[in-house]
Amino acid sequence: MINPDDYEAGWTQKTFNPASGKWPSGAAARNMLLAREGGAQAVRNAGAMDAFNLMAPLLEQYQNQLDASQKISNQLLRELQKIQQRKRT
């Protein structure tokens, strides 16, 4: 097998070609699937989307932590301003 990664990813599995009515496999199947999915960039785009989808929950959690920290910081700032006001009077 020349490219086991393509095989593992399913790019070389048998697939139906409606134009010819045949079931190509191997490089012919990969080329047909790549064309159907948007060309050579399809693999890179799919990988980027997979990575983003894996990171999305982590980024959402990080955003929630930032929001909570901002809320606490604003509360502390208001309390500090109150204390400074009292010291002035």
N, C-alpha and C positions, 0 to 999 in steps of 0.2 A: 504494500500500500504506500503510495507516494506521499499522500497528505492525510495522516490520521486525524488531524484537527478538523478538517473539513468533514470527514466521515462522522466524527463524534458530534459535530454541530448539526448534522443532518443535511448538509449541503449536497452530498453526493448520493442520497437515497433515491430510490426509484420515484419518479414523478410523472404525471401524465402531461403530454404535450398535445394540446387540442389542435394545433395546426397540422401535425403529422399523424395524430391518432396513435402514437407510439408511447412506450414507457421507458424513456432513457434513464440511465443511472451513471454514476461516476462524473467525469468532467463535463459531459454533455448536460447532465442534470444540474450540476453546479452553475454552468453558464446560463442555462435557461432560468433557473431560480434567481440568479443575480440580475439578469435583465428584467425579470418580473418585479423584483424588489427595488429597482432603481439604479442598477449598475454597481460598479465596484465600490462606490461610497456607501452602499446599503449596509455592508458589514460593519463599517466604522460607525455609521449612524445608529445601527441597532445596538452596538456595544456602548455607545455614549448614552443612549436611552436606558439601557440596562443599568449602567453605573448611576445615572441620575435617579432612577427608581429605587435603587438600593440606598442611596444617600438621602432621599427625600424625608423619611421619618426622622433621621438624625438631624437634618437641617430644621425641621419643624420643631423638634424638641429644643434645639439650640435657640431658636427664635422665641419660644415660650419662656426659656430661662432669661433671655435678654429683656423681654417685656416685664417679667417679674422684677428683675434687678432695676430696671428703669422706674418702675412704680415705687419701689423701696427708696431709691435715690431721691425721687421727687418728694416723698414724705419726709425724709431726713432733711432735705433742703428747706421745706416749709417750717419744720421744727426749729432748725437753726436760725431762720429769719425771725421767728417769734422770740427766741432767746435774745437775739441781737436787739430787737425792738425793745424788749424789757430792760435791757442794760442801758439803753439810751435814755429811757425815762426815769 
